[in-house]
Amino acid sequence: PYKCGECGKGFGADAALAQHRHSHAGPAEGAAKPYECGECGKSFAWSSHLDRHRRIHMGEKPFRCGDCGKSFSQSSHLER
């Protein structure tokens, strides 16, 4: 397993960890966050992060653990 040194999340592949590391870099401080959630007003720099966030409000949990059967809103939560 590959573990993020910044937040401790684990990943099954090095490529997944590399992609995750970009989430910590984020946009430059003060950069625009044009994607706003209509439910709570939280803003995001990337539309994909808004899409992921919306699952919280919708109760959508499309990622199911094959071992315990528990479902999650984000695939990264399966790696814990």
N, C-alpha and C positions, 0 to 999 in steps of 0.2 A: 504493500500500500504506500501511496505517496501522500505526505502530510504537508499542509500549508504552514509555514513558519510564522505567518502573520496572525492567523485566527484558529489554527488547529484542525480545520476541516480535513478529512481524509478523502482520497480519490484512488480509484482502481487503476488509473493509467496516468503516466507522466504528462500526456497531452492534455488531459482534463485538468490537472493541476496547473499547467502553464496557462490555460485559458482562464482559470479561476483567478490567477494572480493579477490579471488585468482589472478585476473588480476592485482590488485594493488601490490601484493606481488612480482610477476614476478620472473625471475631468479636472482640469486645473481649478484651483480654488477661485470661487467667484464666477465660474463658467455657468452658462445658461442651463437650466433644467426645464426644457420646454414640454415635457410629458407629464401632465398632471392627472392624478386620480380624481375622478368625478365623485367618488364616495367620501374620501377623507381629506382631499386637497394636497396630499403628499406629492412632491414633484421628483422627477427622475431625469437624468441626462440621456438615458437610452430608452427607446420604446420597448425593448425586450425586458427591461427591468420593470417597467410599468405593467406589462403583460403578466409577468411572474407575480407581482404584487397584487394584482386584481384577483388572483386565486384565493387570497385571504378572505376577501369580501364575499366571494361566490361560494366559498366552502369546497372548492374543487381540489381534489387530492388524486391526481392521475398516476402517481408513482407508488406502486405497491411492492412491498418486500416479499420476496419469494420464500423467505424463511419463516417469518412470524405472521405475515398477512396484513400487517399494519400499512396504511396508506399515508402518503405525504404530499404536500403541495409543491415541493421542490425535489428534484432528483438527487441533489447533493445531500439531502437528509438521509438518503438510503445508505450512504457511505459511512455513517457514524458508528 
